[in-house]
Amino acid sequence: MHAEEASLVVVDVVAPDDTTALAFQQLLASRWATAPAQHTRGDVGQPGVRLRCFLDLRQPLDS
């Protein structure tokens, strides 16, 4: 679906481990209002982990 204005974004992260995935999510959360994932998940037979978080680009956080 095409939106007239970029605002809400779904971010799917694939990383080699929990630490990396959660660190990347924290980096996003330091810049925009974020609904963070609490846990990563792994797919059987696949390397790495995944997580999904949601950003609101209309709400940048002050540095």
Distance bins in CASP14 RR format, pairs under 12 A and 6 or more apart:
PFRMAT RR
TARGET T0000
AUTHOR 0000-0000-0000
RMODE 2
METHOD distances of the structure
MODEL  1
1 8 0 0 0 0 0 1 0 0 0 0 0
1 10 0 0 0 0 0 1 0 0 0 0 0
3 9 0 0 0 0 1 0 0 0 0 0 0
3 57 0 0 0 0 0 1 0 0 0 0 0
3 58 0 0 0 0 0 1 0 0 0 0 0
5 56 0 0 0 0 0 1 0 0 0 0 0
5 57 0 0 0 0 1 0 0 0 0 0 0
5 58 0 0 0 0 1 0 0 0 0 0 0
6 32 0 0 0 0 0 1 0 0 0 0 0
6 55 0 0 0 0 0 1 0 0 0 0 0
6 56 0 0 0 0 0 1 0 0 0 0 0
6 57 1 0 1 0 0 0 0 0 0 0 0
6 58 0 0 0 0 1 0 0 0 0 0 0
7 32 0 0 0 0 0 1 0 0 0 0 0
7 33 0 0 0 0 0 1 0 0 0 0 0
7 54 0 0 0 0 0 1 0 0 0 0 0
7 55 0 0 0 0 1 0 0 0 0 0 0
7 56 1 0 0 1 0 0 0 0 0 0 0
7 57 1 0 1 0 0 0 0 0 0 0 0
7 58 1 0 1 0 0 0 0 0 0 0 0
7 59 0 0 0 0 1 0 0 0 0 0 0
7 60 0 0 0 0 0 1 0 0 0 0 0
8 32 0 0 0 0 0 1 0 0 0 0 0
8 33 0 0 0 0 1 0 0 0 0 0 0
8 34 0 0 0 0 0 1 0 0 0 0 0
8 35 0 0 0 0 1 0 0 0 0 0 0
8 53 0 0 0 0 0 1 0 0 0 0 0
8 54 1 0 0 1 0 0 0 0 0 0 0
8 55 1 0 0 1 0 0 0 0 0 0 0
8 56 1 0 1 0 0 0 0 0 0 0 0
8 57 1 0 0 1 0 0 0 0 0 0 0
8 58 0 0 0 0 1 0 0 0 0 0 0
8 59 0 0 0 0 0 1 0 0 0 0 0
9 28 0 0 0 0 1 0 0 0 0 0 0
9 31 0 0 0 0 0 1 0 0 0 0 0
9 32 0 0 0 0 1 0 0 0 0 0 0
9 33 0 0 0 0 0 1 0 0 0 0 0
9 34 0 0 0 0 1 0 0 0 0 0 0
9 35 0 0 0 0 0 1 0 0 0 0 0
9 52 0 0 0 0 0 1 0 0 0 0 0
9 53 0 0 0 0 1 0 0 0 0 0 0
9 54 1 0 0 1 0 0 0 0 0 0 0
9 55 1 0 1 0 0 0 0 0 0 0 0
9 56 1 0 0 1 0 0 0 0 0 0 0
9 57 1 0 0 1 0 0 0 0 0 0 0
9 58 0 0 0 0 0 1 0 0 0 0 0
9 59 0 0 0 0 0 1 0 0 0 0 0
10 28 0 0 0 0 0 1 0 0 0 0 0
10 34 0 0 0 0 0 1 0 0 0 0 0
10 35 0 0 0 0 1 0 0 0 0 0 0
10 37 0 0 0 0 0 1 0 0 0 0 0
10 51 0 0 0 0 0 1 0 0 0 0 0
10 52 1 0 0 1 0 0 0 0 0 0 0
10 53 1 0 0 1 0 0 0 0 0 0 0
10 54 1 0 1 0 0 0 0 0 0 0 0
10 55 0 0 0 0 1 0 0 0 0 0 0
10 56 0 0 0 0 0 1 0 0 0 0 0
10 57 0 0 0 0 0 1 0 0 0 0 0
11 21 0 0 0 0 0 1 0 0 0 0 0
11 24 0 0 0 0 1 0 0 0 0 0 0
11 25 1 0 0 1 0 0 0 0 0 0 0
11 27 0 0 0 0 0 1 0 0 0 0 0
11 28 1 0 0 1 0 0 0 0 0 0 0
11 29 0 0 0 0 0 1 0 0 0 0 0
11 31 0 0 0 0 0 1 0 0 0 0 0
11 32 0 0 0 0 1 0 0 0 0 0 0
11 34 0 0 0 0 1 0 0 0 0 0 0
11 35 0 0 0 0 0 1 0 0 0 0 0
11 36 0 0 0 0 0 1 0 0 0 0 0
11 37 0 0 0 0 1 0 0 0 0 0 0
11 50 0 0 0 0 0 1 0 0 0 0 0
11 51 0 0 0 0 1 0 0 0 0 0 0
11 52 1 0 0 1 0 0 0 0 0 0 0
11 53 1 0 1 0 0 0 0 0 0 0 0
11 54 1 0 0 1 0 0 0 0 0 0 0
11 55 1 0 0 1 0 0 0 0 0 0 0
11 56 0 0 0 0 0 1 0 0 0 0 0
11 57 0 0 0 0 0 1 0 0 0 0 0
12 21 0 0 0 0 0 1 0 0 0 0 0
12 24 0 0 0 0 0 1 0 0 0 0 0
12 25 0 0 0 0 0 1 0 0 0 0 0
12 28 0 0 0 0 0 1 0 0 0 0 0
12 37 0 0 0 0 1 0 0 0 0 0 0
12 40 0 0 0 0 0 1 0 0 0 0 0
12 41 0 0 0 0 0 1 0 0 0 0 0
12 49 0 0 0 0 0 1 0 0 0 0 0
12 50 1 0 0 1 0 0 0 0 0 0 0
12 51 1 0 0 1 0 0 0 0 0 0 0
12 52 1 0 1 0 0 0 0 0 0 0 0
12 53 0 0 0 0 1 0 0 0 0 0 0
12 54 0 0 0 0 0 1 0 0 0 0 0
12 55 0 0 0 0 0 1 0 0 0 0 0
13 20 0 0 0 0 1 0 0 0 0 0 0
13 21 1 0 1 0 0 0 0 0 0 0 0
13 22 0 0 0 0 1 0 0 0 0 0 0
13 23 0 0 0 0 1 0 0 0 0 0 0
13 24 1 0 1 0 0 0 0 0 0 0 0
13 25 1 0 0 1 0 0 0 0 0 0 0
13 26 0 0 0 0 0 1 0 0 0 0 0
13 27 0 0 0 0 0 1 0 0 0 0 0
13 28 0 0 0 0 1 0 0 0 0 0 0
13 34 0 0 0 0 0 1 0 0 0 0 0
13 36 0 0 0 0 0 1 0 0 0 0 0
13 37 0 0 0 0 1 0 0 0 0 0 0
13 40 0 0 0 0 1 0 0 0 0 0 0
13 41 0 0 0 0 0 1 0 0 0 0 0
13 42 0 0 0 0 0 1 0 0 0 0 0
13 48 0 0 0 0 0 1 0 0 0 0 0
13 49 0 0 0 0 1 0 0 0 0 0 0
13 50 1 0 0 1 0 0 0 0 0 0 0
13 51 1 0 1 0 0 0 0 0 0 0 0
13 52 1 0 0 1 0 0 0 0 0 0 0
13 53 1 0 0 1 0 0 0 0 0 0 0
13 54 0 0 0 0 0 1 0 0 0 0 0
13 55 0 0 0 0 0 1 0 0 0 0 0
14 20 0 0 0 0 1 0 0 0 0 0 0
14 21 1 0 0 1 0 0 0 0 0 0 0
14 24 0 0 0 0 1 0 0 0 0 0 0
14 40 0 0 0 0 1 0 0 0 0 0 0
14 41 0 0 0 0 0 1 0 0 0 0 0
14 42 0 0 0 0 1 0 0 0 0 0 0
14 43 0 0 0 0 1 0 0 0 0 0 0
14 46 0 0 0 0 1 0 0 0 0 0 0
14 47 0 0 0 0 1 0 0 0 0 0 0
14 48 1 0 0 1 0 0 0 0 0 0 0
14 49 1 0 0 1 0 0 0 0 0 0 0
14 50 1 0 1 0 0 0 0 0 0 0 0
14 51 0 0 0 0 1 0 0 0 0 0 0
14 52 0 0 0 0 0 1 0 0 0 0 0
15 21 1 1 0 0 0 0 0 0 0 0 0
15 22 0 0 0 0 1 0 0 0 0 0 0
15 23 0 0 0 0 1 0 0 0 0 0 0
15 24 1 0 0 1 0 0 0 0 0 0 0
15 25 0 0 0 0 1 0 0 0 0 0 0
15 27 0 0 0 0 0 1 0 0 0 0 0
15 37 0 0 0 0 0 1 0 0 0 0 0
15 40 1 0 0 1 0 0 0 0 0 0 0
15 41 0 0 0 0 0 1 0 0 0 0 0
15 42 0 0 0 0 0 1 0 0 0 0 0
15 47 0 0 0 0 0 1 0 0 0 0 0
15 48 1 0 0 1 0 0 0 0 0 0 0
15 49 1 0 1 0 0 0 0 0 0 0 0
15 50 1 0 0 1 0 0 0 0 0 0 0
15 51 1 0 0 1 0 0 0 0 0 0 0
16 23 0 0 0 0 0 1 0 0 0 0 0
16 24 0 0 0 0 0 1 0 0 0 0 0
16 40 0 0 0 0 0 1 0 0 0 0 0
16 42 0 0 0 0 0 1 0 0 0 0 0
16 46 0 0 0 0 0 1 0 0 0 0 0
16 47 1 0 0 1 0 0 0 0 0 0 0
16 48 1 0 1 0 0 0 0 0 0 0 0
16 49 1 0 0 1 0 0 0 0 0 0 0
16 50 0 0 0 0 0 1 0 0 0 0 0
17 23 0 0 0 0 1 0 0 0 0 0 0
17 24 0 0 0 0 0 1 0 0 0 0 0
17 40 0 0 0 0 1 0 0 0 0 0 0
17 42 0 0 0 0 0 1 0 0 0 0 0
17 47 0 0 0 0 1 0 0 0 0 0 0
17 48 1 0 0 1 0 0 0 0 0 0 0
17 49 1 0 0 1 0 0 0 0 0 0 0
17 50 0 0 0 0 0 1 0 0 0 0 0
17 51 0 0 0 0 0 1 0 0 0 0 0
18 24 0 0 0 0 0 1 0 0 0 0 0
18 25 0 0 0 0 0 1 0 0 0 0 0
18 37 0 0 0 0 0 1 0 0 0 0 0
18 38 0 0 0 0 0 1 0 0 0 0 0
18 39 0 0 0 0 1 0 0 0 0 0 0
18 40 1 0 1 0 0 0 0 0 0 0 0
18 41 0 0 0 0 0 1 0 0 0 0 0
18 42 0 0 0 0 1 0 0 0 0 0 0
18 48 0 0 0 0 1 0 0 0 0 0 0
18 49 1 0 1 0 0 0 0 0 0 0 0
18 50 0 0 0 0 0 1 0 0 0 0 0
18 51 0 0 0 0 1 0 0 0 0 0 0
19 25 0 0 0 0 0 1 0 0 0 0 0
19 26 0 0 0 0 0 1 0 0 0 0 0
19 40 0 0 0 0 1 0 0 0 0 0 0
19 48 0 0 0 0 0 1 0 0 0 0 0
19 49 0 0 0 0 1 0 0 0 0 0 0
19 51 0 0 0 0 0 1 0 0 0 0 0
20 26 0 0 0 0 0 1 0 0 0 0 0
20 27 0 0 0 0 0 1 0 0 0 0 0
20 40 0 0 0 0 1 0 0 0 0 0 0
20 48 0 0 0 0 1 0 0 0 0 0 0
20 49 0 0 0 0 1 0 0 0 0 0 0
20 50 0 0 0 0 0 1 0 0 0 0 0
20 51 0 0 0 0 0 1 0 0 0 0 0
21 27 0 0 0 0 0 1 0 0 0 0 0
21 28 0 0 0 0 0 1 0 0 0 0 0
21 36 0 0 0 0 0 1 0 0 0 0 0
21 37 0 0 0 0 1 0 0 0 0 0 0
21 38 0 0 0 0 0 1 0 0 0 0 0
21 39 0 0 0 0 1 0 0 0 0 0 0
21 40 1 0 1 0 0 0 0 0 0 0 0
21 41 0 0 0 0 1 0 0 0 0 0 0
21 42 0 0 0 0 0 1 0 0 0 0 0
21 48 0 0 0 0 1 0 0 0 0 0 0
21 49 1 0 1 0 0 0 0 0 0 0 0
21 50 1 0 0 1 0 0 0 0 0 0 0
21 51 1 0 1 0 0 0 0 0 0 0 0
21 52 0 0 0 0 0 1 0 0 0 0 0
21 53 0 0 0 0 1 0 0 0 0 0 0
22 28 0 0 0 0 0 1 0 0 0 0 0
22 29 0 0 0 0 0 1 0 0 0 0 0
22 36 0 0 0 0 1 0 0 0 0 0 0
22 37 0 0 0 0 1 0 0 0 0 0 0
22 38 0 0 0 0 1 0 0 0 0 0 0
22 39 0 0 0 0 1 0 0 0 0 0 0
22 40 1 0 0 1 0 0 0 0 0 0 0
22 49 0 0 0 0 1 0 0 0 0 0 0
22 50 0 0 0 0 0 1 0 0 0 0 0
22 51 1 0 0 1 0 0 0 0 0 0 0
22 53 0 0 0 0 1 0 0 0 0 0 0
23 29 0 0 0 0 0 1 0 0 0 0 0
23 30 0 0 0 0 0 1 0 0 0 0 0
23 36 0 0 0 0 0 1 0 0 0 0 0
23 40 0 0 0 0 0 1 0 0 0 0 0
23 51 0 0 0 0 0 1 0 0 0 0 0
24 30 0 0 0 0 0 1 0 0 0 0 0
24 31 0 0 0 0 0 1 0 0 0 0 0
24 34 0 0 0 0 0 1 0 0 0 0 0
24 36 0 0 0 0 0 1 0 0 0 0 0
24 37 0 0 0 0 0 1 0 0 0 0 0
24 40 0 0 0 0 0 1 0 0 0 0 0
24 49 0 0 0 0 0 1 0 0 0 0 0
24 50 0 0 0 0 0 1 0 0 0 0 0
24 51 0 0 0 0 1 0 0 0 0 0 0
24 53 0 0 0 0 1 0 0 0 0 0 0
25 31 0 0 0 0 0 1 0 0 0 0 0
25 32 0 0 0 0 0 1 0 0 0 0 0
25 34 1 0 0 1 0 0 0 0 0 0 0
25 35 0 0 0 0 0 1 0 0 0 0 0
25 36 1 0 1 0 0 0 0 0 0 0 0
25 37 1 0 0 1 0 0 0 0 0 0 0
25 38 0 0 0 0 0 1 0 0 0 0 0
25 39 0 0 0 0 0 1 0 0 0 0 0
25 40 0 0 0 0 1 0 0 0 0 0 0
25 49 0 0 0 0 0 1 0 0 0 0 0
25 50 0 0 0 0 0 1 0 0 0 0 0
25 51 1 0 0 1 0 0 0 0 0 0 0
25 52 0 0 0 0 1 0 0 0 0 0 0
25 53 1 0 1 0 0 0 0 0 0 0 0
25 54 0 0 0 0 0 1 0 0 0 0 0
25 55 0 0 0 0 1 0 0 0 0 0 0
26 32 0 0 0 0 0 1 0 0 0 0 0
26 34 0 0 0 0 1 0 0 0 0 0 0
26 36 0 0 0 0 1 0 0 0 0 0 0
26 37 0 0 0 0 0 1 0 0 0 0 0
26 51 0 0 0 0 0 1 0 0 0 0 0
26 53 0 0 0 0 1 0 0 0 0 0 0
27 34 0 0 0 0 0 1 0 0 0 0 0
27 36 0 0 0 0 0 1 0 0 0 0 0
27 53 0 0 0 0 0 1 0 0 0 0 0
27 55 0 0 0 0 0 1 0 0 0 0 0
27 61 0 0 0 0 0 1 0 0 0 0 0
28 34 1 0 1 0 0 0 0 0 0 0 0
28 35 0 0 0 0 0 1 0 0 0 0 0
28 36 0 0 0 0 1 0 0 0 0 0 0
28 37 0 0 0 0 0 1 0 0 0 0 0
28 51 0 0 0 0 0 1 0 0 0 0 0
28 52 0 0 0 0 0 1 0 0 0 0 0
28 53 1 0 0 1 0 0 0 0 0 0 0
28 54 0 0 0 0 1 0 0 0 0 0 0
28 55 1 0 0 1 0 0 0 0 0 0 0
28 56 0 0 0 0 0 1 0 0 0 0 0
28 57 0 0 0 0 0 1 0 0 0 0 0
28 60 0 0 0 0 0 1 0 0 0 0 0
28 61 0 0 0 0 0 1 0 0 0 0 0
29 35 0 0 0 0 1 0 0 0 0 0 0
29 36 1 0 1 0 0 0 0 0 0 0 0
29 37 0 0 0 0 0 1 0 0 0 0 0
29 53 1 0 0 1 0 0 0 0 0 0 0
29 54 0 0 0 0 0 1 0 0 0 0 0
29 55 0 0 0 0 1 0 0 0 0 0 0
29 56 0 0 0 0 0 1 0 0 0 0 0
29 59 0 0 0 0 0 1 0 0 0 0 0
29 60 0 0 0 0 0 1 0 0 0 0 0
29 61 0 0 0 0 1 0 0 0 0 0 0
30 36 0 0 0 0 0 1 0 0 0 0 0
30 55 0 0 0 0 0 1 0 0 0 0 0
30 60 0 0 0 0 0 1 0 0 0 0 0
30 61 1 0 0 1 0 0 0 0 0 0 0
30 62 0 0 0 0 0 1 0 0 0 0 0
30 63 0 0 0 0 1 0 0 0 0 0 0
31 55 0 0 0 0 1 0 0 0 0 0 0
31 56 0 0 0 0 0 1 0 0 0 0 0
31 57 0 0 0 0 1 0 0 0 0 0 0
31 59 0 0 0 0 0 1 0 0 0 0 0
31 60 1 0 0 1 0 0 0 0 0 0 0
31 61 1 0 0 1 0 0 0 0 0 0 0
31 62 0 0 0 0 1 0 0 0 0 0 0
31 63 0 0 0 0 1 0 0 0 0 0 0
32 53 0 0 0 0 0 1 0 0 0 0 0
32 54 0 0 0 0 1 0 0 0 0 0 0
32 55 1 0 1 0 0 0 0 0 0 0 0
32 56 1 0 0 1 0 0 0 0 0 0 0
32 57 1 0 1 0 0 0 0 0 0 0 0
32 58 0 0 0 0 1 0 0 0 0 0 0
32 59 1 0 0 1 0 0 0 0 0 0 0
32 60 1 0 1 0 0 0 0 0 0 0 0
32 61 1 0 0 1 0 0 0 0 0 0 0
32 62 0 0 0 0 0 1 0 0 0 0 0
32 63 0 0 0 0 0 1 0 0 0 0 0
33 53 0 0 0 0 0 1 0 0 0 0 0
33 54 0 0 0 0 1 0 0 0 0 0 0
33 55 1 0 0 1 0 0 0 0 0 0 0
33 56 1 0 1 0 0 0 0 0 0 0 0
33 57 0 0 0 0 1 0 0 0 0 0 0
33 58 0 0 0 0 1 0 0 0 0 0 0
33 59 1 1 0 0 0 0 0 0 0 0 0
33 60 0 0 0 0 1 0 0 0 0 0 0
33 61 1 0 0 1 0 0 0 0 0 0 0
33 62 0 0 0 0 0 1 0 0 0 0 0
34 51 0 0 0 0 0 1 0 0 0 0 0
34 52 0 0 0 0 0 1 0 0 0 0 0
34 53 1 0 1 0 0 0 0 0 0 0 0
34 54 1 0 0 1 0 0 0 0 0 0 0
34 55 1 0 1 0 0 0 0 0 0 0 0
34 56 1 0 0 1 0 0 0 0 0 0 0
34 57 0 0 0 0 0 1 0 0 0 0 0
34 59 0 0 0 0 1 0 0 0 0 0 0
34 60 0 0 0 0 0 1 0 0 0 0 0
34 61 0 0 0 0 1 0 0 0 0 0 0
35 51 0 0 0 0 0 1 0 0 0 0 0
35 52 0 0 0 0 1 0 0 0 0 0 0
35 53 1 0 0 1 0 0 0 0 0 0 0
35 54 1 0 1 0 0 0 0 0 0 0 0
35 55 0 0 0 0 1 0 0 0 0 0 0
35 56 0 0 0 0 1 0 0 0 0 0 0
35 59 0 0 0 0 0 1 0 0 0 0 0
36 51 0 0 0 0 1 0 0 0 0 0 0
36 52 0 0 0 0 1 0 0 0 0 0 0
36 53 1 0 1 0 0 0 0 0 0 0 0
36 54 0 0 0 0 1 0 0 0 0 0 0
36 55 0 0 0 0 1 0 0 0 0 0 0
37 49 0 0 0 0 0 1 0 0 0 0 0
37 50 0 0 0 0 1 0 0 0 0 0 0
37 51 1 0 1 0 0 0 0 0 0 0 0
37 52 1 0 1 0 0 0 0 0 0 0 0
37 53 1 0 1 0 0 0 0 0 0 0 0
37 54 0 0 0 0 1 0 0 0 0 0 0
37 55 0 0 0 0 0 1 0 0 0 0 0
38 51 0 0 0 0 1 0 0 0 0 0 0
38 52 0 0 0 0 0 1 0 0 0 0 0
38 53 0 0 0 0 1 0 0 0 0 0 0
39 49 0 0 0 0 1 0 0 0 0 0 0
39 50 0 0 0 0 0 1 0 0 0 0 0
39 51 1 0 0 1 0 0 0 0 0 0 0
39 52 0 0 0 0 0 1 0 0 0 0 0
39 53 0 0 0 0 0 1 0 0 0 0 0
40 48 0 0 0 0 1 0 0 0 0 0 0
40 49 1 1 0 0 0 0 0 0 0 0 0
40 50 1 0 0 1 0 0 0 0 0 0 0
40 51 1 0 1 0 0 0 0 0 0 0 0
40 52 0 0 0 0 1 0 0 0 0 0 0
40 53 0 0 0 0 0 1 0 0 0 0 0
41 48 0 0 0 0 1 0 0 0 0 0 0
41 49 1 0 0 1 0 0 0 0 0 0 0
41 50 1 0 1 0 0 0 0 0 0 0 0
41 51 1 0 0 1 0 0 0 0 0 0 0
41 52 0 0 0 0 1 0 0 0 0 0 0
42 48 1 0 0 1 0 0 0 0 0 0 0
42 49 1 0 1 0 0 0 0 0 0 0 0
42 50 1 0 0 1 0 0 0 0 0 0 0
42 51 0 0 0 0 1 0 0 0 0 0 0
43 49 0 0 0 0 1 0 0 0 0 0 0
43 50 1 0 0 1 0 0 0 0 0 0 0
55 61 0 0 0 0 0 1 0 0 0 0 0
END
